[in-house]
């Protein structure tokens, strides 16, 4: 089982956002609180799914793309 720390996930989110911006993908402006909440939500989803063999990076990117679609319409 891969245990994820919040700090690790936050750093991965920031790295993924940087790559998304380089690819001209939609990334909303996020506060530190938004990133913190995204990390908590991702950790919850990852733990609930229980598929620890899944590709972490791809799963995180898909999660962010979906979350950003929601944020776009707020």
URUR-V324447 format. One record per residue. RES is the residue in one letter. OMEGA is omega in degrees with one decimal (NA if undefined). D_LAST is the distance of its C-alpha to the last C-alpha in Angstrom with 2 decimals. Layout:
((RES;OMEGA;D_LAST) (RES;OMEGA;D_LAST))
//
This chain:
((X;179.0;35.64) (X;178.5;33.42) (X;-177.8;32.25) (X;173.0;29.13) (X;179.7;28.86) (X;179.2;25.61) (X;178.9;26.89) (X;-178.1;27.72) (X;177.4;24.33) (X;179.5;22.60) (X;177.7;25.04) (X;176.4;24.47) (X;-179.9;20.69) (X;177.1;21.45) (X;-179.8;24.10) (X;177.2;21.97) (X;178.1;19.25) (X;178.1;22.21) (X;178.4;23.51) (X;179.2;20.27) (X;177.0;20.16) (X;178.8;23.81) (X;-178.6;23.10) (X;173.1;20.47) (X;179.3;17.81) (X;174.7;14.15) (X;178.8;13.50) (X;173.4;10.71) (X;-176.5;12.31) (X;173.7;12.98) (X;175.5;15.05) (X;178.1;18.05) (X;177.5;16.56) (X;-179.8;13.66) (X;177.6;16.48) (X;179.7;18.63) (X;176.6;16.26) (X;179.2;15.83) (X;178.9;19.64) (X;-179.9;20.23) (X;179.5;18.14) (X;179.4;19.94) (X;178.1;23.27) (X;-179.8;22.81) (X;-179.2;22.04) (X;-179.5;24.90) (X;-179.8;27.25) (X;-179.4;26.53) (X;176.9;27.06) (X;179.4;30.30) (X;-173.7;30.82) (X;174.9;32.07) (X;-179.3;33.63) (X;178.2;30.32) (X;-175.5;29.45) (X;-175.6;27.43) (X;179.8;26.09) (X;179.4;25.07) (X;178.8;23.47) (X;-180.0;21.46) (X;178.3;20.31) (X;177.2;19.32) (X;-178.6;17.41) (X;178.6;15.47) (X;179.3;14.86) (X;179.0;13.43) (X;-178.8;11.23) (X;174.6;10.02) (X;179.5;9.33) (X;-178.7;6.91) (X;-177.8;5.33) (X;-175.5;5.72) (X;177.9;3.80) (X;NA;0.00))
//
